[in-house]
Amino acid sequence: MSMVDSIAATATSLSAAKLQQSYSLALTKKAMDTQETAAQQLLNMLPQQPSMGTYIDTYA
């Protein structure tokens, strides 16, 4: 294999690794966004708590 072929193979390999890393990062960001949305929806499903001063515990 000549030196030019080695340089071309290395450049191709580096480019493929960069693409794989970019894809992996994008996929991770998408998963984190999905989890954030799911957590927000779960928090919105919780019943609203009365604010301080509006609830009197008469059984205490």
PDB file of N, CA, C and O in Angstrom:
ATOM      1  N   MET A   1       0.849  -1.168   0.000  1.00  0.00           N
ATOM      2  CA  MET A   1       0.000   0.000   0.000  1.00  0.00           C
ATOM      3  C   MET A   1       0.902   1.241   0.000  1.00  0.00           C
ATOM      4  O   MET A   1       1.859   1.321   0.770  1.00  0.00           O
ATOM      5  N   SER A   2       0.603   2.150  -0.823  1.00  0.00           N
ATOM      6  CA  SER A   2       1.433   3.345  -0.916  1.00  0.00           C
ATOM      7  C   SER A   2       1.063   4.343   0.172  1.00  0.00           C
ATOM      8  O   SER A   2       0.053   4.197   0.860  1.00  0.00           O
ATOM      9  N   MET A   3       1.895   5.345   0.308  1.00  0.00           N
ATOM     10  CA  MET A   3       1.673   6.361   1.334  1.00  0.00           C
ATOM     11  C   MET A   3       0.381   7.139   1.081  1.00  0.00           C
ATOM     12  O   MET A   3      -0.324   7.495   2.025  1.00  0.00           O
ATOM     13  N   VAL A   4       0.070   7.402  -0.190  1.00  0.00           N
ATOM     14  CA  VAL A   4      -1.150   8.124  -0.546  1.00  0.00           C
ATOM     15  C   VAL A   4      -2.371   7.303  -0.169  1.00  0.00           C
ATOM     16  O   VAL A   4      -3.359   7.841   0.332  1.00  0.00           O
ATOM     17  N   ASP A   5      -2.301   5.990  -0.411  1.00  0.00           N
ATOM     18  CA  ASP A   5      -3.418   5.117  -0.045  1.00  0.00           C
ATOM     19  C   ASP A   5      -3.613   5.087   1.471  1.00  0.00           C
ATOM     20  O   ASP A   5      -4.748   5.071   1.948  1.00  0.00           O
ATOM     21  N   SER A   6      -2.520   5.078   2.225  1.00  0.00           N
ATOM     22  CA  SER A   6      -2.612   5.080   3.684  1.00  0.00           C
ATOM     23  C   SER A   6      -3.250   6.373   4.189  1.00  0.00           C
ATOM     24  O   SER A   6      -4.093   6.350   5.086  1.00  0.00           O
ATOM     25  N   ILE A   7      -2.844   7.487   3.610  1.00  0.00           N
ATOM     26  CA  ILE A   7      -3.414   8.771   4.020  1.00  0.00           C
ATOM     27  C   ILE A   7      -4.903   8.812   3.692  1.00  0.00           C
ATOM     28  O   ILE A   7      -5.701   9.289   4.498  1.00  0.00           O
ATOM     29  N   ALA A   8      -5.282   8.316   2.518  1.00  0.00           N
ATOM     30  CA  ALA A   8      -6.690   8.298   2.122  1.00  0.00           C
ATOM     31  C   ALA A   8      -7.502   7.396   3.044  1.00  0.00           C
ATOM     32  O   ALA A   8      -8.614   7.745   3.441  1.00  0.00           O
ATOM     33  N   ALA A   9      -6.940   6.230   3.387  1.00  0.00           N
ATOM     34  CA  ALA A   9      -7.645   5.307   4.274  1.00  0.00           C
ATOM     35  C   ALA A   9      -7.810   5.911   5.666  1.00  0.00           C
ATOM     36  O   ALA A   9      -8.858   5.751   6.291  1.00  0.00           O
ATOM     37  N   THR A  10      -6.794   6.596   6.148  1.00  0.00           N
ATOM     38  CA  THR A  10      -6.867   7.233   7.456  1.00  0.00           C
ATOM     39  C   THR A  10      -7.900   8.363   7.456  1.00  0.00           C
ATOM     40  O   THR A  10      -8.662   8.514   8.410  1.00  0.00           O
ATOM     41  N   ALA A  11      -7.920   9.143   6.397  1.00  0.00           N
ATOM     42  CA  ALA A  11      -8.891  10.234   6.297  1.00  0.00           C
ATOM     43  C   ALA A  11     -10.314   9.697   6.244  1.00  0.00           C
ATOM     44  O   ALA A  11     -11.215  10.254   6.871  1.00  0.00           O
ATOM     45  N   THR A  12     -10.516   8.628   5.504  1.00  0.00           N
ATOM     46  CA  THR A  12     -11.838   8.008   5.413  1.00  0.00           C
ATOM     47  C   THR A  12     -12.271   7.455   6.767  1.00  0.00           C
ATOM     48  O   THR A  12     -13.421   7.617   7.174  1.00  0.00           O
ATOM     49  N   SER A  13     -11.345   6.805   7.455  1.00  0.00           N
ATOM     50  CA  SER A  13     -11.636   6.247   8.772  1.00  0.00           C
ATOM     51  C   SER A  13     -11.969   7.350   9.773  1.00  0.00           C
ATOM     52  O   SER A  13     -12.896   7.210  10.570  1.00  0.00           O
ATOM     53  N   LEU A  14     -11.220   8.434   9.732  1.00  0.00           N
ATOM     54  CA  LEU A  14     -11.474   9.560  10.624  1.00  0.00           C
ATOM     55  C   LEU A  14     -12.832  10.191  10.345  1.00  0.00           C
ATOM     56  O   LEU A  14     -13.558  10.555  11.270  1.00  0.00           O
ATOM     57  N   SER A  15     -13.166  10.317   9.081  1.00  0.00           N
ATOM     58  CA  SER A  15     -14.457  10.879   8.706  1.00  0.00           C
ATOM     59  C   SER A  15     -15.605   9.998   9.190  1.00  0.00           C
ATOM     60  O   SER A  15     -16.619  10.500   9.676  1.00  0.00           O
ATOM     61  N   ALA A  16     -15.440   8.686   9.055  1.00  0.00           N
ATOM     62  CA  ALA A  16     -16.477   7.756   9.519  1.00  0.00           C
ATOM     63  C   ALA A  16     -16.631   7.826  11.029  1.00  0.00           C
ATOM     64  O   ALA A  16     -17.750   7.773  11.540  1.00  0.00           O
ATOM     65  N   ALA A  17     -15.518   7.945  11.751  1.00  0.00           N
ATOM     66  CA  ALA A  17     -15.579   8.043  13.207  1.00  0.00           C
ATOM     67  C   ALA A  17     -16.265   9.336  13.630  1.00  0.00           C
ATOM     68  O   ALA A  17     -17.040   9.346  14.586  1.00  0.00           O
ATOM     69  N   LYS A  18     -15.986  10.416  12.927  1.00  0.00           N
ATOM     70  CA  LYS A  18     -16.621  11.707  13.242  1.00  0.00           C
ATOM     71  C   LYS A  18     -18.132  11.636  12.998  1.00  0.00           C
ATOM     72  O   LYS A  18     -18.914  12.154  13.796  1.00  0.00           O
ATOM     73  N   LEU A  19     -18.539  11.002  11.906  1.00  0.00           N
ATOM     74  CA  LEU A  19     -19.961  10.844  11.611  1.00  0.00           C
ATOM     75  C   LEU A  19     -20.640  10.003  12.680  1.00  0.00           C
ATOM     76  O   LEU A  19     -21.742  10.330  13.121  1.00  0.00           O
ATOM     77  N   GLN A  20     -19.987   8.918  13.099  1.00  0.00           N
ATOM     78  CA  GLN A  20     -20.555   8.056  14.122  1.00  0.00           C
ATOM     79  C   GLN A  20     -20.707   8.810  15.450  1.00  0.00           C
ATOM     80  O   GLN A  20     -21.713   8.658  16.143  1.00  0.00           O
ATOM     81  N   GLN A  21     -19.720   9.608  15.791  1.00  0.00           N
ATOM     82  CA  GLN A  21     -19.792  10.380  17.026  1.00  0.00           C
ATOM     83  C   GLN A  21     -20.911  11.414  16.958  1.00  0.00           C
ATOM     84  O   GLN A  21     -21.641  11.603  17.931  1.00  0.00           O
ATOM     85  N   SER A  22     -21.048  12.077  15.829  1.00  0.00           N
ATOM     86  CA  SER A  22     -22.113  13.081  15.670  1.00  0.00           C
ATOM     87  C   SER A  22     -23.489  12.431  15.771  1.00  0.00           C
ATOM     88  O   SER A  22     -24.398  12.972  16.400  1.00  0.00           O
ATOM     89  N   TYR A  23     -23.631  11.267  15.145  1.00  0.00           N
ATOM     90  CA  TYR A  23     -24.905  10.543  15.188  1.00  0.00           C
ATOM     91  C   TYR A  23     -25.225  10.124  16.622  1.00  0.00           C
ATOM     92  O   TYR A  23     -26.359  10.268  17.077  1.00  0.00           O
ATOM     93  N   SER A  24     -24.226   9.610  17.325  1.00  0.00           N
ATOM     94  CA  SER A  24     -24.423   9.174  18.702  1.00  0.00           C
ATOM     95  C   SER A  24     -24.818  10.335  19.601  1.00  0.00           C
ATOM     96  O   SER A  24     -25.699  10.190  20.449  1.00  0.00           O
ATOM     97  N   LEU A  25     -24.181  11.477  19.427  1.00  0.00           N
ATOM     98  CA  LEU A  25     -24.499  12.658  20.225  1.00  0.00           C
ATOM     99  C   LEU A  25     -25.918  13.148  19.941  1.00  0.00           C
ATOM    100  O   LEU A  25     -26.651  13.508  20.862  1.00  0.00           O
ATOM    101  N   ALA A  26     -26.299  13.160  18.673  1.00  0.00           N
ATOM    102  CA  ALA A  26     -27.652  13.596  18.309  1.00  0.00           C
ATOM    103  C   ALA A  26     -28.702  12.653  18.899  1.00  0.00           C
ATOM    104  O   ALA A  26     -29.749  13.094  19.375  1.00  0.00           O
ATOM    105  N   LEU A  27     -28.413  11.355  18.862  1.00  0.00           N
ATOM    106  CA  LEU A  27     -29.337  10.372  19.411  1.00  0.00           C
ATOM    107  C   LEU A  27     -29.468  10.532  20.923  1.00  0.00           C
ATOM    108  O   LEU A  27     -30.567  10.420  21.467  1.00  0.00           O
ATOM    109  N   THR A  28     -28.360  10.791  21.599  1.00  0.00           N
ATOM    110  CA  THR A  28     -28.387  11.000  23.043  1.00  0.00           C
ATOM    111  C   THR A  28     -29.183  12.247  23.402  1.00  0.00           C
ATOM    112  O   THR A  28     -29.978  12.232  24.342  1.00  0.00           O
ATOM    113  N   LYS A  29     -28.970  13.323  22.656  1.00  0.00           N
ATOM    114  CA  LYS A  29     -29.733  14.555  22.906  1.00  0.00           C
ATOM    115  C   LYS A  29     -31.227  14.325  22.711  1.00  0.00           C
ATOM    116  O   LYS A  29     -32.040  14.818  23.493  1.00  0.00           O
ATOM    117  N   LYS A  30     -31.590  13.579  21.671  1.00  0.00           N
ATOM    118  CA  LYS A  30     -33.003  13.297  21.405  1.00  0.00           C
ATOM    119  C   LYS A  30     -33.611  12.485  22.549  1.00  0.00           C
ATOM    120  O   LYS A  30     -34.734  12.751  22.978  1.00  0.00           O
ATOM    121  N   ALA A  31     -32.862  11.491  23.042  1.00  0.00           N
ATOM    122  CA  ALA A  31     -33.346  10.676  24.159  1.00  0.00           C
ATOM    123  C   ALA A  31     -33.526  11.524  25.412  1.00  0.00           C
ATOM    124  O   ALA A  31     -34.502  11.351  26.142  1.00  0.00           O
ATOM    125  N   MET A  32     -32.596  12.438  25.666  1.00  0.00           N
ATOM    126  CA  MET A  32     -32.713  13.311  26.832  1.00  0.00           C
ATOM    127  C   MET A  32     -33.909  14.247  26.701  1.00  0.00           C
ATOM    128  O   MET A  32     -34.605  14.498  27.684  1.00  0.00           O
ATOM    129  N   ASP A  33     -34.153  14.759  25.513  1.00  0.00           N
ATOM    130  CA  ASP A  33     -35.318  15.622  25.298  1.00  0.00           C
ATOM    131  C   ASP A  33     -36.610  14.853  25.525  1.00  0.00           C
ATOM    132  O   ASP A  33     -37.555  15.377  26.114  1.00  0.00           O
ATOM    133  N   THR A  34     -36.649  13.617  25.061  1.00  0.00           N
ATOM    134  CA  THR A  34     -37.832  12.776  25.239  1.00  0.00           C
ATOM    135  C   THR A  34     -38.077  12.510  26.719  1.00  0.00           C
ATOM    136  O   THR A  34     -39.217  12.570  27.181  1.00  0.00           O
ATOM    137  N   GLN A  35     -37.009  12.214  27.470  1.00  0.00           N
ATOM    138  CA  GLN A  35     -37.151  11.966  28.899  1.00  0.00           C
ATOM    139  C   GLN A  35     -37.596  13.224  29.641  1.00  0.00           C
ATOM    140  O   GLN A  35     -38.394  13.149  30.576  1.00  0.00           O
ATOM    141  N   GLU A  36     -37.086  14.367  29.227  1.00  0.00           N
ATOM    142  CA  GLU A  36     -37.492  15.623  29.856  1.00  0.00           C
ATOM    143  C   GLU A  36     -38.973  15.890  29.624  1.00  0.00           C
ATOM    144  O   GLU A  36     -39.681  16.322  30.534  1.00  0.00           O
ATOM    145  N   THR A  37     -39.440  15.634  28.408  1.00  0.00           N
ATOM    146  CA  THR A  37     -40.854  15.827  28.085  1.00  0.00           C
ATOM    147  C   THR A  37     -41.727  14.880  28.899  1.00  0.00           C
ATOM    148  O   THR A  37     -42.770  15.279  29.418  1.00  0.00           O
ATOM    149  N   ALA A  38     -41.296  13.625  29.010  1.00  0.00           N
ATOM    150  CA  ALA A  38     -42.064  12.647  29.781  1.00  0.00           C
ATOM    151  C   ALA A  38     -42.124  13.039  31.257  1.00  0.00           C
ATOM    152  O   ALA A  38     -43.174  12.917  31.887  1.00  0.00           O
ATOM    153  N   ALA A  39     -41.014  13.503  31.808  1.00  0.00           N
ATOM    154  CA  ALA A  39     -40.993  13.921  33.212  1.00  0.00           C
ATOM    155  C   ALA A  39     -41.901  15.129  33.427  1.00  0.00           C
ATOM    156  O   ALA A  39     -42.609  15.206  34.430  1.00  0.00           O
ATOM    157  N   GLN A  40     -41.879  16.063  32.494  1.00  0.00           N
ATOM    158  CA  GLN A  40     -42.737  17.247  32.615  1.00  0.00           C
ATOM    159  C   GLN A  40     -44.213  16.859  32.571  1.00  0.00           C
ATOM    160  O   GLN A  40     -45.027  17.417  33.306  1.00  0.00           O
ATOM    161  N   GLN A  41     -44.556  15.902  31.709  1.00  0.00           N
ATOM    162  CA  GLN A  41     -45.941  15.452  31.636  1.00  0.00           C
ATOM    163  C   GLN A  41     -46.362  14.762  32.930  1.00  0.00           C
ATOM    164  O   GLN A  41     -47.490  14.941  33.390  1.00  0.00           O
ATOM    165  N   LEU A  42     -45.461  13.976  33.519  1.00  0.00           N
ATOM    166  CA  LEU A  42     -45.777  13.333  34.798  1.00  0.00           C
ATOM    167  C   LEU A  42     -45.972  14.370  35.903  1.00  0.00           C
ATOM    168  O   LEU A  42     -46.871  14.235  36.733  1.00  0.00           O
ATOM    169  N   LEU A  43     -45.133  15.398  35.913  1.00  0.00           N
ATOM    170  CA  LEU A  43     -45.290  16.445  36.921  1.00  0.00           C
ATOM    171  C   LEU A  43     -46.600  17.193  36.736  1.00  0.00           C
ATOM    172  O   LEU A  43     -47.229  17.587  37.718  1.00  0.00           O
ATOM    173  N   ASN A  44     -47.015  17.393  35.504  1.00  0.00           N
ATOM    174  CA  ASN A  44     -48.280  18.084  35.241  1.00  0.00           C
ATOM    175  C   ASN A  44     -49.483  17.250  35.666  1.00  0.00           C
ATOM    176  O   ASN A  44     -50.553  17.798  35.926  1.00  0.00           O
ATOM    177  N   MET A  45     -49.319  15.926  35.739  1.00  0.00           N
ATOM    178  CA  MET A  45     -50.412  15.051  36.131  1.00  0.00           C
ATOM    179  C   MET A  45     -50.625  15.027  37.648  1.00  0.00           C
ATOM    180  O   MET A  45     -51.676  14.589  38.115  1.00  0.00           O
ATOM    181  N   LEU A  46     -49.643  15.493  38.417  1.00  0.00           N
ATOM    182  CA  LEU A  46     -49.785  15.497  39.873  1.00  0.00           C
ATOM    183  C   LEU A  46     -50.870  16.479  40.284  1.00  0.00           C
ATOM    184  O   LEU A  46     -51.037  17.529  39.663  1.00  0.00           O
ATOM    185  N   PRO A  47     -51.605  16.135  41.333  1.00  0.00           N
ATOM    186  CA  PRO A  47     -52.646  17.070  41.789  1.00  0.00           C
ATOM    187  C   PRO A  47     -51.999  18.333  42.347  1.00  0.00           C
ATOM    188  O   PRO A  47     -50.906  18.295  42.913  1.00  0.00           O
ATOM    189  N   GLN A  48     -52.688  19.434  42.178  1.00  0.00           N
ATOM    190  CA  GLN A  48     -52.186  20.708  42.677  1.00  0.00           C
ATOM    191  C   GLN A  48     -52.314  20.738  44.200  1.00  0.00           C
ATOM    192  O   GLN A  48     -53.354  20.375  44.750  1.00  0.00           O
ATOM    193  N   GLN A  49     -51.267  21.165  44.863  1.00  0.00           N
ATOM    194  CA  GLN A  49     -51.276  21.283  46.321  1.00  0.00           C
ATOM    195  C   GLN A  49     -51.807  22.664  46.695  1.00  0.00           C
ATOM    196  O   GLN A  49     -51.513  23.651  46.020  1.00  0.00           O
ATOM    197  N   PRO A  50     -52.582  22.731  47.762  1.00  0.00           N
ATOM    198  CA  PRO A  50     -53.055  24.056  48.191  1.00  0.00           C
ATOM    199  C   PRO A  50     -51.865  24.899  48.641  1.00  0.00           C
ATOM    200  O   PRO A  50     -50.904  24.388  49.216  1.00  0.00           O
ATOM    201  N   SER A  51     -51.947  26.174  48.374  1.00  0.00           N
ATOM    202  CA  SER A  51     -50.858  27.053  48.774  1.00  0.00           C
ATOM    203  C   SER A  51     -50.905  27.297  50.281  1.00  0.00           C
ATOM    204  O   SER A  51     -51.926  27.051  50.924  1.00  0.00           O
ATOM    205  N   MET A  52     -49.813  27.774  50.832  1.00  0.00           N
ATOM    206  CA  MET A  52     -49.723  28.019  52.275  1.00  0.00           C
ATOM    207  C   MET A  52     -50.772  29.041  52.707  1.00  0.00           C
ATOM    208  O   MET A  52     -50.990  30.057  52.047  1.00  0.00           O
ATOM    209  N   GLY A  53     -51.400  28.747  53.812  1.00  0.00           N
ATOM    210  CA  GLY A  53     -52.359  29.686  54.365  1.00  0.00           C
ATOM    211  C   GLY A  53     -53.795  29.461  53.916  1.00  0.00           C
ATOM    212  O   GLY A  53     -54.704  30.068  54.481  1.00  0.00           O
ATOM    213  N   THR A  54     -54.032  28.618  52.928  1.00  0.00           N
ATOM    214  CA  THR A  54     -55.395  28.399  52.462  1.00  0.00           C
ATOM    215  C   THR A  54     -55.956  27.074  52.967  1.00  0.00           C
ATOM    216  O   THR A  54     -57.146  26.810  52.792  1.00  0.00           O
ATOM    217  N   TYR A  55     -55.134  26.240  53.587  1.00  0.00           N
ATOM    218  CA  TYR A  55     -55.570  24.943  54.060  1.00  0.00           C
ATOM    219  C   TYR A  55     -55.444  24.924  55.575  1.00  0.00           C
ATOM    220  O   TYR A  55     -54.377  25.194  56.125  1.00  0.00           O
ATOM    221  N   ILE A  56     -56.554  24.599  56.249  1.00  0.00           N
ATOM    222  CA  ILE A  56     -56.549  24.537  57.714  1.00  0.00           C
ATOM    223  C   ILE A  56     -56.829  23.100  58.128  1.00  0.00           C
ATOM    224  O   ILE A  56     -57.874  22.542  57.794  1.00  0.00           O
ATOM    225  N   ASP A  57     -55.888  22.505  58.858  1.00  0.00           N
ATOM    226  CA  ASP A  57     -56.057  21.147  59.341  1.00  0.00           C
ATOM    227  C   ASP A  57     -56.868  21.194  60.631  1.00  0.00           C
ATOM    228  O   ASP A  57     -56.354  21.556  61.689  1.00  0.00           O
ATOM    229  N   THR A  58     -58.128  20.826  60.530  1.00  0.00           N
ATOM    230  CA  THR A  58     -59.001  20.919  61.696  1.00  0.00           C
ATOM    231  C   THR A  58     -58.883  19.697  62.615  1.00  0.00           C
ATOM    232  O   THR A  58     -59.444  19.699  63.711  1.00  0.00           O
ATOM    233  N   TYR A  59     -58.172  18.670  62.189  1.00  0.00           N
ATOM    234  CA  TYR A  59     -58.020  17.472  63.000  1.00  0.00           C
ATOM    235  C   TYR A  59     -56.717  17.438  63.783  1.00  0.00           C
ATOM    236  O   TYR A  59     -56.451  16.467  64.492  1.00  0.00           O
ATOM    237  N   ALA A  60     -55.912  18.465  63.671  1.00  0.00           N
ATOM    238  CA  ALA A  60     -54.604  18.459  64.361  1.00  0.00           C
ATOM    239  C   ALA A  60     -54.742  18.686  65.836  1.00  0.00           C
ATOM    240  O   ALA A  60     -53.742  18.709  66.554  1.00  0.00           O
TER     241      ALA A  60
END
